[in-house]
């Protein structure tokens, strides 16, 4: 933190609006120090030492409480206690474990000035209202300081923490508001319209350890970033919305343009009106089961119920305009957390994050890709969203051919060898990697058929009279070239049309026309030795291996030649 925060400029409690008010005459309190009578009222007094309250409906107001040990007021078992307009003055740097108030069920703690101790207010069982207090200048003389403004540590149900100023020391401490299930479950806690400044570990903790935390709402607060971040949320799903957040090391203090006029007079002040309305949340997208909502400068991953975690990086809430041009465009819940899609504004660059259940970044699901990426398009189905703006959700699917028992389908940039009736099959591969459209030197697959050992795939060069046929294994991996590169007039190519059940060369006929016969000229190699020894190309001049030779046996050549010579 840099500089000094002035609560009055936010319309928040400070020394002038809390504690014993001007004009009150104080007397020294002489006892008793343990209150056992219900309905007792202690007012306008200076109390030296710890006051223990063991009765219901006790009121303590306009008092200075000082020179106490662990607690200023210890009222863990008392119900419906009220403490208003009191000054709690701790022991300063000499103290290592000192709190102003430990309050039980139904407590109302209003407009107190709490300072020079370790922990401000600790709530025990049940409901409580903590409002209009000024907690500041906390100190801890131990080697490992631990400060908290207000703690909620279990067995609470119905707590309102509203319109308080909680200013923690710089570079020390735990949290302005610390909510953790140390001693039992916690339900129905509202933290609203507070000013939380300083430099604790995190400004707020909402942490479930042994028991559940439910129905926690954190809204309309001014929240300065702690050392590690704004909110540390563990095993819980609080609603965090409409907060004004800033990092005082880099950002100006977000004072409202006009602060409310502080109330005057010695009576307990009423809460000033909100200095300025919090920004209205903006829904970025709401497809699927998760909505991506911008709340102020932060992003919230909301479920259908309207609640969810804030998106975070290294424990700190992601801040809009602080991500180098990257903006989240979609979010969806997964089994282990969330996935968040990102885009660089004005550029064809996309990425996807994996987060944990609290919205913390864990890893990149994909690196930086273009909108044409099949990997990006494949995420569109789970996001239920057209991430790249191409007008389609998911990989574009196009059936190239469906003759015979096997269909050839383009799925995104890849080719699937699928059952013609709609079944699934392997992806076409070369050297173990999926074949990518437009990266095969102009060659395009035009047909496929299953064989006893795998598949055969027919290819053509777009705009040219060049054809070839691959043999693949059962997983769609290229094994060999069945015919090399031939023209559409090749009887060898035409002979494959029968098994493909397809007019591969577009001459209007499936198979070899009867006029050509079995011994057409293009079926007789001029040099049988050359036909055996010369490897056939995969495509475009790339030479294959001996396994890629034309499948014509030497014995067949001899028979053909002999027949022709003796005819």
KASULQUI-V291163 format. One record per backbone hydrogen bond with DSSP energy under -1.0 kcal/mol. CO is the residue of the C=O (numbers start at 1). NH is the residue of the N-H. If there is no record, write none. Layout:
co=(CO CO)
nh=(NH NH)
This chain:
co=(6 7 7 8 14 21 27 33 35 37 40 42 44 45 46 47 51 52 56 58 59 60 61 63 64 65 66 70 72 73 74 79 81 82 83 84 86 87 88 92 95 98 98 99 100 101 102 103 104 105 107 108 109 110 111 112 113 114 115 116 117 118 119 120 120 121 122 127 128 129 130 131 133 134 135 137 147 147 148 149 150 151 152 153 155 156 158 159 160 161 162 164 165 166 169 174 175 176 177 178 179 180 185 186 187 188 189 190 191 192 194 195 196 197 200 201 203 203 204 205 206 207 212 214 215 216 217 218 219 221 222 223 229 229 230 232 234 239 241 244 246 247 247 253 282 285 291 292 292 293 294 295 297 298 299 300 302 303 307 309 311 312 313 316 319 323 325 327 330 332 337 338 339 340 341 341 342 343 344 347 349 350 351 352 352 353 354 354 355 356 359 360 363 369 370 373 374 376 379 380 380 385 396 398 401 405 407 408 408 409 410 411 413 414 415 416 416 418 419 426 428 429 430 433 436 440 442 444 447 449 454 455 456 457 458 458 459 460 461 464 466 467 468 469 470 471 471 472 473 476 477 480 486 487 490 491 496 497 497 502 513 520 521 527 528 529 530 536 539 542 545 546 550 553 554 555 556 557 558 559 560 561 562)
nh=(9 10 12 11 17 24 46 52 54 40 59 61 27 64 29 66 74 35 39 82 42 84 44 87 47 89 49 99 51 102 53 57 108 60 110 62 113 65 115 95 141 118 119 72 73 122 75 124 107 80 129 83 131 85 19 134 88 136 90 92 139 148 100 100 101 151 103 106 160 109 162 111 165 114 167 116 174 175 120 121 178 123 180 183 126 187 128 190 130 192 132 195 135 197 199 202 149 150 205 152 207 182 155 214 158 159 217 161 219 163 222 166 224 168 227 228 176 177 232 179 234 181 186 188 189 239 191 241 193 244 196 246 203 226 204 206 208 218 220 223 225 250 251 255 294 292 302 284 285 300 282 298 320 295 311 293 291 306 303 301 318 361 316 313 322 326 345 343 341 339 334 355 332 353 329 330 351 327 347 349 344 369 342 365 366 340 362 363 338 359 312 356 354 350 373 377 378 379 383 384 385 387 412 410 408 420 418 400 401 416 398 414 437 411 428 409 418 407 422 417 435 478 433 430 439 443 462 460 458 456 451 472 449 470 446 447 468 444 464 466 461 486 459 482 457 479 480 455 476 429 473 471 467 490 494 495 500 501 502 504 516 523 524 531 532 533 534 544 542 538 548 549 552 557 558 559 560 561 562 563 564 565 566)
